Structure formats: structure tokens, C-alpha cells
Amino acid sequence: MFVSLDKPKVVVTHWVHDEVIDQLRQFCDPVPVTSRTVLSRTEVLARAGDAVGLLVCMTDHVDDDFLAGCPRLRVISGTLKGYDNFDVGACTRRRVWLTALPDQLTGSAAELCIGLTIALMRHVVTGDRLVRSGEFDGWRPRLYGRSLTGATVGIIGMGLIGQAVARRLRAFGTDLLYHDLRPLPIERSSELGLRRVELGELLASSHVVLALLSLAPDTGALLDRDALARMRPGAHLVNVSRGSLVDEIAVAEALESGRLGGYAADVFAMEDWARSDRPDHIPPALLAHPRTVFTPHLGSAVDDVRRTMSQAAADQIAQVIAGLRPEYAVNELPC
């Protein structure tokens, strides 16, 4: 593939819209992915040995060994919000900017969270299977679920996505609890109809618990066997943040015992490359359980949202190439 000597090389690790590639061409020589796929780590390294920038996605994993293979790299720009798959310290030591997007996917992630919640509580997937089976012959008194109206919803993590979810849930007439180590300002809590409680109270009181935390050393497996045992019997659990926030095997066991009423997820532990003990598959018992709803990481899978995210990530690379600190920098480089 021809790359101009006049502009710095930037490798794109996944398919992006043509408009994004055109944007990149204004200040660099992009190396795009032309099919609707993502590059493996080996493929990225093969392309990025002389690259100045990377436009990366959720499937990428950057550590010190990776960076050693890209000595010219100056910026890694993520089309993502969570950056737990990227070693921030290694980037800083090697004087590579790392950027992530603070707010571009908030609305779409909040919509999916509520969609999964309704699908789980109202047996949408089970009902769909029943209709398609050919055994449906009209209404029968079955598949009774629970309405969000009047339900107590506990939100763990009250960042931008948590607030967006709360704002939308108010229209359903829910009682909203939240747990976060950093409380919201009183006026914001009042505006959103939120009450801050300790985690134990949230788990015991909520008909549905929404996991909306970033993955960090102190949040991994936050919802483990002990936490699941403290949940309200028959409650539902929804995870659209990171798979490793929950113990997936414990979730399968809680579903089987009937302690947990249902589990919906858009994310899975096998995606969390930063874990040294990362599983390579979703537990079969979890996949096989009928009281589950799963989507393949669709939180930001809205066409115009993904375009906007990629364009914002491209802007970060442009700023670094121009000698500026990128607007959405995660790290600070030493002088």
C-alpha cells in the first residue's frame, strides 16, 4: 500500500465511514480497513511499525509490548468511552497521547440500557421465540412480567450515562435509587428524581439493578455471589458497561436457583483484554439460560453516532499532529 512521505501515517484499526477517511486525509495518510471488520493485534502491529497515530476501537489492546513495536507513535485516539483495555501508564512513559470520548455515545448507550431492561422484564425475547415456533394460537394468560411503572430501579454508577438513563426513566414513573462514591450535587439529584443510598440498600430494594460503572481495579466483579445474594429475590440485572463488572458464572448460578429473575447484557468479560485472567468465552450456562437477553456490544451502534465518534477521534489526531495537546486526552505527557 502506497503511503506518502509528506504526511504522517495513521493506522485505522477498524471500519469507519468514508467521511472519516476523507477527514484524515486532510492532515495525514490514513491506512484504512475497507471491510466491515476490525484488525487483529498482529495485523495492527504489522501496519503500525512506522505510524504516528492510531485510530482504535474497543477490540484493541495496547500495552508496553505493543508500544515497543510502534516507536514513532505519538497518539492513540479511541472511538470509545471506556479505555480499560489501554495501559495509560505505558502510553505516558513512551510519550504517547491516549484519548477517549467523554460524551458522544451517552444517549445511544442509555437508550439500549432501557431497551434491554424492558425486553428482560416483559419477556420480549421469550415471546418472540414463542411466536416464531408456530405454537402461538392467540392470547393466553402467560409470560406475565413486570412493568417499569412503579418499579424501584437501582443505578450503580452515576456518570453521564447513568444520568441519561435516570432522565429517561423518570417518564416511566419509577422510584430511582443510585450508588456512587461521588454524590451528585443536590440540585441535580432533585432534578433527576434520584436518591443516593449505600450499595447494600440499593441491591436489597431494587426490582431492577443497572450496572453503569467503568471497569477499574475496585469495580471488577463488584456484582459477585455475595452481591447477587443481597439482591431482592427475583430482581433483574442489566449490564451495558463492562462484562467484568459481574461474575458471569455467579450470575448463571443465581438464574438457575431462581434468586435472580433475569439478566441482560450488551458486554461480556471475554472482551476485557486488560484482565490477566480474561475468559475466552461466555459461560455456556449463561448463554443457555432462558431468562436472559443479550446483544453484541450495540451500545453505540447507531450509524450517525459512530460517525460522530470517529470524526471526534480523528480530530484528536489532528490536534497532536499540529503540536497541540488533544482535547480529550486521558494522560498528561511530561515536559
DRENKOL-596856 format. One record per residue (C-alpha): residue in three letters; residue number from 1; x, y, z. Coordinates in Angstrom, 2 decimals, always signed. Example, Ala and Ser with C-alpha at 12.3 -4.5 7.8 and 13.67 -1.06 7.14 Angstrom:
<atoms>
{atom ALA; 1; {+12.30; -4.50; +7.80}}
{atom SER; 2; {+13.67; -1.06; +7.14}}
</atoms>
This chain:
<atoms>
{atom MET; 1; {+0.00; +0.00; +0.00}}
{atom PHE; 2; {+1.41; +3.41; -1.00}}
{atom VAL; 3; {+1.93; +5.91; +1.80}}
{atom SER; 4; {+3.08; +9.45; +1.10}}
{atom LEU; 5; {+6.35; +10.60; +2.64}}
{atom ASP; 6; {+4.93; +14.09; +3.07}}
{atom LYS; 7; {+2.24; +13.29; +5.62}}
{atom PRO; 8; {+2.43; +11.20; +8.80}}
{atom LYS; 9; {+0.98; +7.72; +8.69}}
{atom VAL; 10; {-2.14; +6.93; +10.73}}
{atom VAL; 11; {-3.48; +3.38; +11.01}}
{atom VAL; 12; {-7.22; +2.85; +11.45}}
{atom THR; 13; {-7.84; -0.48; +13.18}}
{atom HIS; 14; {-11.50; -0.91; +12.20}}
{atom TRP; 15; {-14.00; +0.08; +9.54}}
{atom VAL; 16; {-15.10; +3.72; +9.69}}
{atom HIS; 17; {-17.25; +5.89; +7.42}}
{atom ASP; 18; {-15.75; +7.25; +4.21}}
{atom GLU; 19; {-16.20; +10.77; +5.56}}
{atom VAL; 20; {-13.81; +9.97; +8.39}}
{atom ILE; 21; {-11.12; +8.74; +6.00}}
{atom ASP; 22; {-11.58; +11.89; +3.92}}
{atom GLN; 23; {-11.18; +13.94; +7.10}}
{atom LEU; 24; {-7.96; +12.12; +7.99}}
{atom ARG; 25; {-6.52; +12.67; +4.51}}
{atom GLN; 26; {-6.51; +16.40; +5.15}}
{atom PHE; 27; {-3.60; +16.07; +7.60}}
{atom CYS; 28; {-2.22; +12.52; +7.35}}
{atom ASP; 29; {-2.00; +9.40; +5.21}}
{atom PRO; 30; {-4.59; +7.04; +6.67}}
{atom VAL; 31; {-4.32; +3.28; +6.31}}
{atom PRO; 32; {-7.99; +2.22; +6.47}}
{atom VAL; 33; {-9.84; -1.05; +6.89}}
{atom THR; 34; {-12.02; -1.48; +3.81}}
{atom SER; 35; {-14.28; -4.30; +5.04}}
{atom ARG; 36; {-16.72; -4.22; +7.94}}
{atom THR; 37; {-14.26; -5.80; +10.35}}
{atom VAL; 38; {-11.50; -4.99; +12.81}}
{atom LEU; 39; {-7.80; -5.76; +12.65}}
{atom SER; 40; {-6.21; -8.30; +14.96}}
{atom ARG; 41; {-3.37; -7.18; +17.22}}
{atom THR; 42; {-0.88; -8.86; +14.86}}
{atom GLU; 43; {-2.34; -7.05; +11.86}}
{atom VAL; 44; {-2.27; -3.70; +13.65}}
{atom LEU; 45; {+1.36; -4.13; +14.62}}
{atom ALA; 46; {+2.28; -5.12; +11.06}}
{atom ARG; 47; {+0.81; -1.85; +9.80}}
{atom ALA; 48; {+1.75; +0.46; +12.66}}
{atom GLY; 49; {+5.51; -0.03; +12.95}}
{atom ASP; 50; {+6.15; +3.36; +11.32}}
{atom ALA; 51; {+2.82; +5.03; +12.19}}
{atom VAL; 52; {+2.49; +8.31; +14.07}}
{atom GLY; 53; {-1.14; +7.75; +15.03}}
{atom LEU; 54; {-3.70; +5.02; +15.64}}
{atom LEU; 55; {-7.48; +5.33; +15.44}}
{atom VAL; 56; {-8.57; +2.46; +17.69}}
{atom CYS; 57; {-11.72; +0.77; +18.93}}
{atom MET; 58; {-12.96; -1.45; +21.76}}
{atom THR; 59; {-11.31; -4.61; +20.42}}
{atom ASP; 60; {-7.80; -3.13; +20.55}}
{atom HIS; 61; {-5.46; -3.83; +23.46}}
{atom VAL; 62; {-2.42; -1.62; +23.95}}
{atom ASP; 63; {+0.28; -2.41; +26.48}}
{atom ASP; 64; {+4.01; -1.80; +26.77}}
{atom ASP; 65; {+4.89; -4.69; +24.43}}
{atom PHE; 66; {+2.58; -3.28; +21.79}}
{atom LEU; 67; {+4.07; +0.19; +22.09}}
{atom ALA; 68; {+7.59; -1.20; +21.76}}
{atom GLY; 69; {+6.65; -2.28; +18.26}}
{atom CYS; 70; {+5.50; +1.23; +17.29}}
{atom PRO; 71; {+8.46; +3.51; +18.11}}
{atom ARG; 72; {+7.18; +6.50; +16.09}}
{atom LEU; 73; {+3.75; +6.53; +17.67}}
{atom ARG; 74; {+2.60; +9.85; +19.12}}
{atom VAL; 75; {-1.15; +9.42; +19.61}}
{atom ILE; 76; {-3.69; +6.65; +20.15}}
{atom SER; 77; {-7.17; +8.01; +19.63}}
{atom GLY; 78; {-10.09; +5.88; +20.75}}
{atom THR; 79; {-13.56; +5.75; +19.25}}
{atom LEU; 80; {-14.72; +4.71; +22.71}}
{atom LYS; 81; {-15.54; +5.97; +26.17}}
{atom GLY; 82; {-14.01; +3.30; +28.42}}
{atom TYR; 83; {-10.28; +2.78; +27.97}}
{atom ASP; 84; {-9.55; -0.06; +30.40}}
{atom ASN; 85; {-8.02; -2.09; +27.52}}
{atom PHE; 86; {-5.25; +0.51; +27.20}}
{atom ASP; 87; {-2.27; +0.84; +29.53}}
{atom VAL; 88; {-2.30; +4.55; +30.34}}
{atom GLY; 89; {+0.97; +4.40; +32.26}}
{atom ALA; 90; {+2.79; +2.71; +29.39}}
{atom CYS; 91; {+1.50; +5.33; +26.97}}
{atom THR; 92; {+2.70; +8.12; +29.23}}
{atom ARG; 93; {+6.15; +6.58; +29.73}}
{atom ARG; 94; {+6.58; +6.31; +25.97}}
{atom ARG; 95; {+5.25; +9.85; +25.41}}
{atom VAL; 96; {+2.17; +8.72; +23.51}}
{atom TRP; 97; {-1.07; +10.62; +23.94}}
{atom LEU; 98; {-4.12; +8.47; +24.69}}
{atom THR; 99; {-7.55; +9.95; +24.06}}
{atom ALA; 100; {-11.11; +8.77; +24.74}}
{atom LEU; 101; {-14.52; +10.31; +24.08}}
{atom PRO; 102; {-16.39; +11.72; +27.07}}
{atom ASP; 103; {-19.97; +12.11; +25.86}}
{atom GLN; 104; {-20.56; +11.18; +22.23}}
{atom LEU; 105; {-22.20; +7.81; +22.96}}
{atom THR; 106; {-24.15; +8.75; +26.10}}
{atom GLY; 107; {-27.61; +8.92; +24.56}}
{atom SER; 108; {-27.34; +5.77; +22.48}}
{atom ALA; 109; {-25.97; +3.74; +25.41}}
{atom ALA; 110; {-28.78; +4.99; +27.65}}
{atom GLU; 111; {-31.40; +4.02; +25.06}}
{atom LEU; 112; {-30.03; +0.49; +24.77}}
{atom CYS; 113; {-29.93; +0.11; +28.55}}
{atom ILE; 114; {-33.61; +0.91; +28.81}}
{atom GLY; 115; {-34.43; -1.25; +25.79}}
{atom LEU; 116; {-32.72; -4.26; +27.35}}
{atom THR; 117; {-34.45; -3.58; +30.65}}
{atom ILE; 118; {-37.89; -3.58; +29.06}}
{atom ALA; 119; {-37.07; -6.63; +26.93}}
{atom LEU; 120; {-35.99; -8.53; +30.04}}
{atom MET; 121; {-38.82; -7.50; +32.34}}
{atom ARG; 122; {-41.54; -8.06; +29.71}}
{atom HIS; 123; {-40.21; -11.37; +28.30}}
{atom VAL; 124; {-39.84; -9.90; +24.81}}
{atom VAL; 125; {-37.27; -12.44; +23.59}}
{atom THR; 126; {-39.18; -15.42; +25.01}}
{atom GLY; 127; {-42.35; -14.12; +23.42}}
{atom ASP; 128; {-40.62; -13.67; +20.08}}
{atom ARG; 129; {-39.44; -17.28; +20.19}}
{atom LEU; 130; {-42.93; -18.47; +21.03}}
{atom VAL; 131; {-44.48; -16.67; +18.06}}
{atom ARG; 132; {-41.80; -17.98; +15.68}}
{atom SER; 133; {-42.17; -21.54; +16.98}}
{atom GLY; 134; {-45.55; -21.96; +15.31}}
{atom GLU; 135; {-47.16; -22.89; +18.62}}
{atom PHE; 136; {-48.74; -19.47; +19.22}}
{atom ASP; 137; {-52.50; -19.62; +18.59}}
{atom GLY; 138; {-53.62; -16.44; +20.33}}
{atom TRP; 139; {-53.55; -14.77; +23.71}}
{atom ARG; 140; {-53.12; -16.94; +26.76}}
{atom PRO; 141; {-52.50; -15.95; +30.42}}
{atom ARG; 142; {-48.74; -16.49; +30.31}}
{atom LEU; 143; {-45.41; -14.63; +30.18}}
{atom TYR; 144; {-46.61; -12.13; +32.73}}
{atom GLY; 145; {-43.74; -9.80; +33.52}}
{atom ARG; 146; {-43.27; -6.58; +35.42}}
{atom SER; 147; {-43.81; -3.00; +34.33}}
{atom LEU; 148; {-41.25; -0.28; +34.89}}
{atom THR; 149; {-44.11; +1.88; +36.15}}
{atom GLY; 150; {-43.93; +1.84; +39.91}}
{atom ALA; 151; {-40.76; -0.27; +39.96}}
{atom THR; 152; {-37.72; +0.61; +42.03}}
{atom VAL; 153; {-34.67; +0.91; +39.78}}
{atom GLY; 154; {-31.18; +0.96; +41.26}}
{atom ILE; 155; {-28.43; +2.54; +39.19}}
{atom ILE; 156; {-24.85; +1.70; +40.14}}
{atom GLY; 157; {-22.66; +4.48; +38.75}}
{atom MET; 158; {-23.97; +7.98; +38.17}}
{atom GLY; 159; {-21.74; +9.34; +35.43}}
{atom LEU; 160; {-23.05; +10.83; +32.22}}
{atom ILE; 161; {-24.67; +7.59; +31.07}}
{atom GLY; 162; {-26.21; +6.95; +34.48}}
{atom GLN; 163; {-27.72; +10.44; +34.46}}
{atom ALA; 164; {-29.01; +9.97; +30.91}}
{atom VAL; 165; {-30.67; +6.70; +31.92}}
{atom ALA; 166; {-32.22; +8.31; +35.01}}
{atom ARG; 167; {-33.56; +11.20; +32.94}}
{atom ARG; 168; {-35.31; +8.80; +30.58}}
{atom LEU; 169; {-36.61; +6.51; +33.34}}
{atom ARG; 170; {-38.43; +9.36; +35.07}}
{atom ALA; 171; {-41.02; +9.22; +32.29}}
{atom PHE; 172; {-41.90; +5.65; +33.34}}
{atom GLY; 173; {-42.82; +6.64; +36.89}}
{atom THR; 174; {-40.01; +4.71; +38.55}}
{atom ASP; 175; {-38.54; +5.13; +42.01}}
{atom LEU; 176; {-34.86; +5.83; +41.29}}
{atom LEU; 177; {-32.02; +4.91; +43.63}}
{atom TYR; 178; {-28.34; +5.30; +42.87}}
{atom HIS; 179; {-25.00; +4.39; +44.36}}
{atom ASP; 180; {-21.79; +6.21; +43.53}}
{atom LEU; 181; {-18.83; +7.12; +45.68}}
{atom ARG; 182; {-19.07; +10.65; +44.29}}
{atom PRO; 183; {-22.52; +12.05; +45.06}}
{atom LEU; 184; {-24.27; +14.26; +42.56}}
{atom PRO; 185; {-24.98; +17.86; +43.53}}
{atom ILE; 186; {-28.25; +18.03; +45.46}}
{atom GLU; 187; {-29.91; +20.10; +42.75}}
{atom ARG; 188; {-29.01; +17.53; +40.07}}
{atom SER; 189; {-30.27; +14.65; +42.21}}
{atom SER; 190; {-33.53; +16.50; +42.73}}
{atom GLU; 191; {-33.86; +17.31; +39.03}}
{atom LEU; 192; {-33.46; +13.63; +38.11}}
{atom GLY; 193; {-35.59; +12.30; +40.96}}
{atom LEU; 194; {-32.69; +10.34; +42.44}}
{atom ARG; 195; {-31.98; +9.17; +45.97}}
{atom ARG; 196; {-28.43; +8.17; +46.89}}
{atom VAL; 197; {-28.10; +5.03; +49.01}}
{atom GLU; 198; {-25.45; +2.56; +50.04}}
{atom LEU; 199; {-24.88; -0.38; +47.71}}
{atom GLY; 200; {-26.44; -2.89; +50.08}}
{atom GLU; 201; {-29.69; -0.93; +50.32}}
{atom LEU; 202; {-29.81; -0.50; +46.56}}
{atom LEU; 203; {-29.39; -4.23; +45.95}}
{atom ALA; 204; {-31.99; -5.19; +48.55}}
{atom SER; 205; {-34.59; -2.65; +47.43}}
{atom SER; 206; {-34.45; -2.63; +43.62}}
{atom HIS; 207; {-36.65; -4.58; +41.24}}
{atom VAL; 208; {-34.00; -3.98; +38.58}}
{atom VAL; 209; {-30.33; -3.10; +39.01}}
{atom LEU; 210; {-28.44; -1.32; +36.23}}
{atom ALA; 211; {-24.64; -1.61; +36.17}}
{atom LEU; 212; {-23.29; +1.63; +34.68}}
{atom LEU; 213; {-19.74; +1.79; +36.06}}
{atom SER; 214; {-16.36; +1.99; +34.41}}
{atom LEU; 215; {-14.14; -1.06; +34.86}}
{atom ALA; 216; {-11.37; -0.40; +37.38}}
{atom PRO; 217; {-9.46; -2.45; +39.98}}
{atom ASP; 218; {-12.11; -1.69; +42.61}}
{atom THR; 219; {-15.13; -2.39; +40.39}}
{atom GLY; 220; {-14.14; -5.72; +38.83}}
{atom ALA; 221; {-16.61; -8.45; +39.89}}
{atom LEU; 222; {-18.45; -5.88; +42.00}}
{atom LEU; 223; {-21.58; -7.92; +41.43}}
{atom ASP; 224; {-20.27; -11.26; +42.67}}
{atom ARG; 225; {-22.01; -14.13; +44.50}}
{atom ASP; 226; {-22.26; -12.14; +47.71}}
{atom ALA; 227; {-23.76; -9.10; +45.98}}
{atom LEU; 228; {-26.20; -11.22; +43.99}}
{atom ALA; 229; {-27.30; -12.92; +47.21}}
{atom ARG; 230; {-28.13; -9.49; +48.66}}
{atom MET; 231; {-30.36; -8.56; +45.73}}
{atom ARG; 232; {-34.11; -8.54; +46.08}}
{atom PRO; 233; {-35.36; -12.06; +45.26}}
{atom GLY; 234; {-36.45; -12.23; +41.62}}
{atom ALA; 235; {-34.84; -8.90; +40.71}}
{atom HIS; 236; {-33.39; -8.28; +37.26}}
{atom LEU; 237; {-29.83; -7.23; +36.44}}
{atom VAL; 238; {-28.77; -5.27; +33.34}}
{atom ASN; 239; {-25.16; -4.62; +32.33}}
{atom VAL; 240; {-24.25; -2.30; +29.45}}
{atom SER; 241; {-20.88; -1.07; +30.75}}
{atom ARG; 242; {-18.26; -3.83; +31.08}}
{atom GLY; 243; {-18.71; -7.58; +31.33}}
{atom SER; 244; {-16.25; -7.93; +34.20}}
{atom LEU; 245; {-18.36; -5.79; +36.50}}
{atom VAL; 246; {-20.26; -9.01; +37.19}}
{atom ASP; 247; {-19.19; -12.56; +37.93}}
{atom GLU; 248; {-20.83; -14.23; +34.93}}
{atom ILE; 249; {-20.65; -17.73; +36.43}}
{atom ALA; 250; {-22.29; -16.47; +39.63}}
{atom VAL; 251; {-25.00; -14.82; +37.53}}
{atom ALA; 252; {-25.72; -18.13; +35.79}}
{atom GLU; 253; {-25.97; -19.86; +39.17}}
{atom ALA; 254; {-28.29; -17.16; +40.55}}
{atom LEU; 255; {-30.53; -17.51; +37.50}}
{atom GLU; 256; {-30.64; -21.27; +37.87}}
{atom SER; 257; {-31.52; -21.08; +41.56}}
{atom GLY; 258; {-34.24; -18.52; +40.88}}
{atom ARG; 259; {-32.60; -15.91; +43.08}}
{atom LEU; 260; {-32.10; -13.68; +40.03}}
{atom GLY; 261; {-35.15; -13.04; +37.90}}
{atom GLY; 262; {-33.25; -12.26; +34.71}}
{atom TYR; 263; {-30.01; -10.93; +33.27}}
{atom ALA; 264; {-29.48; -8.73; +30.22}}
{atom ALA; 265; {-26.07; -7.69; +28.90}}
{atom ASP; 266; {-24.51; -5.88; +25.99}}
{atom VAL; 267; {-20.98; -6.57; +27.25}}
{atom PHE; 268; {-19.05; -9.66; +28.32}}
{atom ALA; 269; {-15.94; -10.45; +30.34}}
{atom MET; 270; {-14.23; -12.03; +27.33}}
{atom GLU; 271; {-13.93; -8.51; +25.85}}
{atom ASP; 272; {-11.93; -7.14; +28.77}}
{atom TRP; 273; {-8.38; -7.55; +27.49}}
{atom ALA; 274; {-6.84; -5.76; +30.46}}
{atom ARG; 275; {-7.63; -8.76; +32.67}}
{atom SER; 276; {-4.76; -11.20; +33.07}}
{atom ASP; 277; {-7.36; -13.93; +33.69}}
{atom ARG; 278; {-9.68; -12.88; +30.87}}
{atom PRO; 279; {-12.00; -15.74; +29.87}}
{atom ASP; 280; {-12.05; -16.65; +26.19}}
{atom HIS; 281; {-15.78; -17.35; +26.02}}
{atom ILE; 282; {-19.13; -16.56; +27.61}}
{atom PRO; 283; {-20.14; -19.25; +30.13}}
{atom PRO; 284; {-22.36; -21.77; +28.28}}
{atom ALA; 285; {-24.74; -21.97; +31.25}}
{atom LEU; 286; {-25.33; -18.24; +30.94}}
{atom LEU; 287; {-25.94; -18.38; +27.20}}
{atom ALA; 288; {-28.33; -21.29; +27.56}}
{atom HIS; 289; {-30.50; -19.77; +30.29}}
{atom PRO; 290; {-33.94; -18.69; +29.04}}
{atom ARG; 291; {-34.25; -15.68; +31.36}}
{atom THR; 292; {-31.53; -13.72; +29.57}}
{atom VAL; 293; {-31.32; -11.11; +26.82}}
{atom PHE; 294; {-28.01; -10.49; +25.07}}
{atom THR; 295; {-26.83; -8.04; +22.42}}
{atom PRO; 296; {-23.35; -7.94; +20.78}}
{atom HIS; 297; {-21.96; -4.70; +22.21}}
{atom LEU; 298; {-24.50; -2.45; +20.49}}
{atom GLY; 299; {-24.33; +0.43; +22.98}}
{atom SER; 300; {-23.02; +2.92; +20.41}}
{atom ALA; 301; {-24.18; +1.03; +17.30}}
{atom VAL; 302; {-26.12; +3.92; +15.82}}
{atom ASP; 303; {-24.87; +4.99; +12.41}}
{atom ASP; 304; {-24.70; +8.73; +12.92}}
{atom VAL; 305; {-23.36; +8.27; +16.46}}
{atom ARG; 306; {-20.50; +6.09; +15.23}}
{atom ARG; 307; {-19.71; +8.62; +12.50}}
{atom THR; 308; {-19.63; +11.45; +15.03}}
{atom MET; 309; {-17.44; +9.42; +17.39}}
{atom SER; 310; {-14.93; +8.59; +14.65}}
{atom GLN; 311; {-14.82; +12.20; +13.50}}
{atom ALA; 312; {-14.16; +13.38; +17.05}}
{atom ALA; 313; {-11.40; +10.78; +17.41}}
{atom ALA; 314; {-9.86; +11.94; +14.13}}
{atom ASP; 315; {-9.88; +15.50; +15.48}}
{atom GLN; 316; {-7.71; +14.35; +18.39}}
{atom ILE; 317; {-5.09; +13.00; +15.99}}
{atom ALA; 318; {-5.15; +16.25; +14.01}}
{atom GLN; 319; {-4.50; +18.23; +17.18}}
{atom VAL; 320; {-1.46; +16.12; +18.11}}
{atom ILE; 321; {-0.01; +16.31; +14.61}}
{atom ALA; 322; {-0.42; +20.10; +14.82}}
{atom GLY; 323; {+1.65; +20.09; +18.01}}
{atom LEU; 324; {-1.27; +20.62; +20.39}}
{atom ARG; 325; {-2.49; +18.82; +23.49}}
{atom PRO; 326; {-5.54; +16.78; +22.36}}
{atom GLU; 327; {-8.83; +17.98; +23.80}}
{atom TYR; 328; {-9.86; +14.56; +25.10}}
{atom ALA; 329; {-6.50; +13.44; +26.47}}
{atom VAL; 330; {-6.63; +10.72; +29.11}}
{atom ASN; 331; {-3.00; +11.17; +30.13}}
{atom GLU; 332; {-0.56; +14.05; +30.55}}
{atom LEU; 333; {+2.86; +13.80; +28.99}}
{atom PRO; 334; {+5.94; +15.01; +30.88}}
{atom CYS; 335; {+7.55; +18.16; +29.56}}
</atoms>
